């Protein structure tokens, strides 16, 4: 697997990734929420792995950090 790719299989893993990247980039939750067009509460809940997050908002937050979300066939991705 390419080093720039990560397998994230749960909301907890996605949240941990978002928190790690946000902190690495020196961005506050407030700033990230503003850039992504979401609320600070949403960013906080996402980072804490809330299972019922809204996918469209999650995508906006991930893209605001400079990343994308892709779907791949796990059987062919060896």
Steps between C-alpha positions, in 0.01 A plus 500: 500500500624846411627697803265785415203263534347385826233244571244656729230255595300673771384841613751475785786454250372783280467726804849418621637575152318835483621600847861396424507688169330809642753521782793428266386792284459726804130559435242551773168322492334838450711584195453155347124522552494842335700388197291184465170681548402291801458573868769464763280246679498284187881504478524407867251214462681378187835501679348301786374231262127564524338219305210702360695775325370649176705370208472819294641709784774245569609524137514881523719482812738247344525708182562817704808322640622437145395135472243307302287196562520216251333165467700202381434133451669341798537169319701656216706741710782264592 
